[in-house]
Amino acid sequence: MIDIKHYLMESSYNLRDDKELLRAWADVKVNFSSSQEEFAKAVGISSRTLRNKISNDNAFFNQCLEEFAQVSTDSDLSEDILSSFVDNVIKLGTNPKSSKDLVLFAELFSVTPDQVKRIMQIKGFSFRGWLQETNLDFINEKKMFKDLLSIDVLYSQNKQTVGATERALDIDLNSPLDQYRLMYMGAIFMSLYNQYSYTDLLNQLSLVMKLEQIKNERDLPVSEHEYKQMSGTFEQKKPMTRQEVEKYVADIMLELEWDLKDDTKEIYIDSLVNPRPVPKPTLPDKETIKKDKEKYMPDDDFNQWLNRMANKLDEEMY
């Protein structure tokens, strides 16, 4: 299920205002099939309080329902929503809450194992998907992800970056901002390709790029939640016991009328009780290099250059 708290936070609803609260409830009810109890818990009120607010302004609430229902009918599913669906299916498969959750998905969307496997493969084929699934032990992943998420011409599967793919077509090679961004992303690619962290170079380009983004008001804010989504680091829930898994599998077989052989059923149960970690991809050996410090910009020169940049920004802004 969708994380309602994070969705409402990203949607910037003012939940202290009754009309905004009702509009938010209509949104998650229509678009994500959330229950009244789930929504009330997420916003910190009781179900009874929510019902009273609906009764006090029922006409407005119905109007919001109709509006979101119309939008939902006319709009195609975005990559963001489809990706959330796949992520939820994965969570249900590795740590299910109940058999009814999986049955609901299967009945509403006619999801087959082959379809799920296919969409997972498609996600993995993208560079964004590869970064999420790969452990990089030679680079500062957190800084890299946050820098990439701050660039508004990279689509990061959220509302903030909708249209980024099209904005990238307007990149101007004569613009300092676009030049620094392209240099930074080129340095990232070089680092990933060579499996070596060019720390000094990356830090310098990152700082220059961030300064130029701030100057042009094109620096996207990055929350800890967005970083965790991009990097694939999610909170791990307590795994089910073997007895709970056996009951879960039995319920699934009964409700979906599956007829699994005993050995197949045991393999499925074992995979849920002891899920295997995703293996780290085998990469070619890294090239050993000897760092020649004389080829790098000395710290004093770089600090002087930064001071000149800061003074130039001050003159242009004031």
C-alpha positions in Angstrom: 0.0 0.0 0.0 1.1 3.6 -0.6 2.8 5.4 2.3 0.0 8.0 2.9 2.0 10.3 5.1 4.8 10.7 2.5 2.3 11.1 -0.3 0.4 13.9 1.5 3.7 15.6 2.5 4.8 15.6 -1.2 1.4 16.9 -2.3 1.7 19.9 0.1 -1.8 19.5 1.5 -2.6 21.9 4.5 -4.2 19.3 6.7 -5.1 21.9 9.4 -7.7 23.3 7.0 -10.9 21.2 6.9 -11.5 21.6 3.2 -7.9 20.7 2.4 -8.2 17.7 4.6 -11.4 16.5 2.8 -9.7 17.1 -0.5 -6.7 15.1 0.5 -9.0 12.2 1.7 -10.8 12.3 -1.6 -7.5 12.1 -3.4 -6.1 9.0 -1.7 -9.6 7.4 -1.7 -10.0 7.6 -5.4 -6.4 7.2 -6.6 -5.1 4.7 -4.1 -8.2 2.9 -2.7 -7.2 3.7 0.9 -9.6 3.0 3.7 -11.0 5.6 6.0 -9.2 4.1 8.9 -5.8 4.2 7.1 -6.2 7.8 6.2 -7.4 8.9 9.6 -4.4 7.2 11.2 -2.0 8.8 8.8 -3.2 12.3 9.5 -3.5 11.8 13.3 -7.3 12.0 13.8 -10.0 9.4 14.6 -12.3 7.8 12.0 -15.2 9.4 13.9 -13.7 12.9 13.6 -13.2 12.3 9.9 -16.8 11.2 9.4 -18.0 14.3 11.2 -16.0 16.6 8.9 -17.4 14.8 5.9 -21.0 15.2 7.2 -20.4 18.9 7.9 -19.3 19.6 4.3 -20.7 16.7 2.3 -21.3 18.7 -0.9 -17.7 19.8 -1.1 -16.4 16.3 -0.4 -18.6 14.8 -3.2 -17.3 17.5 -5.5 -13.7 16.5 -4.7 -14.5 12.8 -5.3 -16.0 13.6 -8.7 -13.0 15.8 -9.6 -10.4 13.1 -8.7 -12.5 10.4 -10.3 -12.5 12.3 -13.6 -8.8 12.9 -13.5 -8.1 9.3 -12.7 -10.3 8.2 -15.6 -8.7 10.5 -18.2 -5.0 10.2 -17.2 -2.6 7.4 -18.2 -0.7 5.7 -15.4 2.6 7.5 -14.9 5.9 5.7 -14.5 5.9 6.9 -10.9 2.6 5.1 -10.1 3.6 1.9 -12.0 6.9 1.8 -10.3 5.2 2.2 -6.9 2.9 -0.7 -7.8 5.8 -3.0 -8.7 7.6 -2.0 -5.4 4.5 -2.9 -3.4 4.2 -6.2 -5.2 7.8 -7.0 -4.3 7.2 -6.0 -0.6 4.1 -8.2 -0.5 6.0 -11.1 -1.9 9.0 -10.9 0.4 7.1 -9.8 3.6 3.3 -10.2 3.1 0.9 -8.8 5.6 -2.0 -11.1 4.6 -3.2 -13.3 1.8 -6.0 -10.8 0.9 -3.5 -8.1 -0.2 -2.0 -10.3 -2.9 -5.5 -11.6 -4.0 -6.7 -7.9 -4.3 -3.8 -7.0 -6.6 -4.2 -10.2 -8.7 -7.9 -9.7 -9.1 -7.8 -5.9 -9.9 -4.9 -5.9 -12.3 -4.7 -9.6 -13.5 -1.0 -9.6 -12.5 0.8 -12.8 -13.4 4.3 -13.9 -12.3 5.6 -13.4 -15.8 4.3 -9.8 -15.9 5.9 -8.9 -12.6 9.2 -10.5 -13.7 9.1 -8.5 -16.9 8.5 -5.1 -15.3 11.3 -5.8 -12.8 13.7 -6.6 -15.7 12.6 -3.3 -17.5 13.3 -1.3 -14.3 16.7 -2.9 -14.0 17.7 -2.0 -17.6 17.7 1.7 -16.9 20.7 3.5 -15.4 18.5 4.7 -12.5 17.4 1.1 -11.8 21.0 -0.2 -12.0 22.1 2.4 -9.4 19.3 1.3 -7.1 20.3 -2.3 -7.3 24.1 -2.0 -7.2 26.3 -1.6 -4.1 29.1 0.8 -5.0 32.0 0.4 -2.5 34.2 3.0 -4.2 32.1 6.1 -4.2 30.2 8.3 -1.8 26.7 7.0 -2.8 24.8 9.4 -0.5 26.4 12.5 -1.9 26.1 11.2 -5.5 22.4 10.5 -5.2 21.7 13.8 -3.5 23.6 15.7 -6.2 21.7 13.9 -9.0 18.4 14.4 -7.3 19.0 18.2 -7.2 19.3 18.4 -11.0 16.0 19.4 -12.6 16.8 17.8 -16.0 16.9 14.3 -14.6 13.7 12.4 -14.0 13.6 10.7 -10.6 10.2 9.1 -10.6 8.5 11.9 -8.5 6.2 14.8 -9.0 9.1 17.4 -8.6 10.9 16.1 -11.7 8.0 15.6 -14.0 9.0 17.1 -17.4 12.7 16.7 -16.7 13.1 14.5 -19.8 11.8 17.3 -22.0 13.7 20.0 -20.2 16.9 18.2 -21.0 16.3 18.9 -24.7 16.7 22.6 -23.9 20.2 22.3 -22.6 22.3 25.2 -23.8 26.0 24.4 -24.2 26.8 28.2 -23.8 25.1 28.3 -20.4 27.5 28.0 -17.4 24.8 26.1 -15.4 24.4 23.4 -18.2 28.2 23.2 -18.7 28.8 22.5 -15.0 26.0 19.9 -14.9 27.3 18.1 -17.9 30.8 18.1 -16.5 29.6 16.8 -13.2 27.5 14.0 -14.8 30.4 13.2 -17.1 32.7 12.8 -14.1 30.2 10.6 -12.4 30.0 8.4 -15.5 33.8 8.3 -15.7 34.0 7.3 -12.0 31.4 4.5 -12.4 33.0 3.3 -15.6 36.5 3.1 -14.2 35.2 2.0 -10.7 37.4 4.6 -9.1 36.3 7.6 -7.1 37.8 10.8 -8.4 37.0 12.5 -5.1 38.7 15.8 -5.6 37.3 16.3 -9.1 33.8 15.2 -8.1 33.7 17.4 -5.0 34.9 20.5 -7.0 32.4 20.0 -9.8 29.6 19.3 -7.3 30.3 22.5 -5.4 30.5 24.6 -8.6 27.3 23.0 -10.0 25.4 23.6 -6.7 26.4 27.2 -6.6 25.3 27.8 -10.1 22.0 26.0 -9.5 21.3 28.1 -6.5 22.1 31.3 -8.4 19.7 30.3 -11.2 17.0 29.1 -8.7 17.2 25.6 -10.3 18.4 23.7 -7.3 15.8 21.1 -6.3 15.5 20.3 -2.5 16.2 16.7 -1.6 14.5 15.1 1.4 15.9 12.0 3.2 12.8 10.1 2.1 13.6 10.8 -1.6 17.2 9.8 -1.1 16.2 6.5 0.4 13.8 5.8 -2.4 16.4 6.6 -5.0 19.1 4.5 -3.3 16.8 1.6 -2.6 17.4 1.7 1.2 14.1 0.8 2.8 13.2 -0.1 6.3 13.3 -3.8 6.8 10.3 -5.3 8.6 10.4 -8.3 10.9 10.2 -11.5 8.8 7.3 -14.0 9.2 7.8 -17.2 11.1 7.6 -20.5 9.1 4.2 -21.3 10.7 2.8 -17.9 9.5 4.2 -18.4 6.0 2.7 -21.9 5.8 -0.7 -20.5 6.7 -0.3 -17.6 4.3 0.6 -20.0 1.4 -2.4 -22.2 2.3 -4.8 -19.2 2.2 -3.4 -18.1 -1.1 -3.8 -21.6 -2.7 -7.4 -21.7 -1.4 -8.4 -18.2 -2.6 -6.7 -18.4 -6.0 -7.5 -22.1 -6.4 -3.8 -22.9 -7.0 -2.8 -26.6 -7.0 0.9 -26.6 -6.2 2.9 -29.8 -5.9 4.4 -30.5 -2.5 8.0 -29.9 -3.6 7.0 -26.6 -5.4 5.1 -25.4 -2.3 8.1 -26.2 -0.1 10.4 -24.2 -2.4 8.0 -21.2 -2.2 7.7 -21.4 1.6 11.5 -21.6 2.0 12.0 -18.6 -0.3 9.6 -16.5 1.9 11.0 -17.7 5.2 14.7 -17.2 4.2 14.7 -14.7 1.3 18.0 -14.6 -0.6 19.7 -11.3 -0.7 20.2 -9.8 -4.2 23.8 -10.8 -5.2 26.2 -8.0 -5.9 27.0 -7.9 -9.7 30.4 -9.3 -10.6 32.4 -6.4 -12.0 35.7 -6.5 -13.9 38.9 -6.0 -11.9 39.7 -2.4 -11.2 42.7 -0.8 -12.7 45.3 0.2 -10.1 46.6 3.7 -10.6 49.2 5.9 -9.0 47.8 9.3 -8.2 50.0 12.2 -9.4 49.0 15.1 -7.1 50.8 17.6 -9.3 48.1 17.1 -12.0 45.4 18.2 -9.7 44.4 21.7 -8.8 46.2 22.8 -5.6 43.9 23.6 -2.7 45.1 27.3 -2.5 44.4 27.9 -6.1 41.0 26.3 -5.8 40.0 28.4 -2.8 41.1 31.5 -4.6 39.0 30.5 -7.6 36.0 29.8 -5.3 36.4 33.3 -3.7 36.3 34.9 -7.2 33.2 32.9 -8.0 31.5 34.0 -4.8 32.4 37.7 -5.4 31.1 37.4 -9.0 27.8 35.9 -7.7 27.4 38.7 -5.1 28.0 41.4 -7.8 25.4 39.8 -10.1 22.8 39.3 -7.4 23.1 42.7 -5.7 
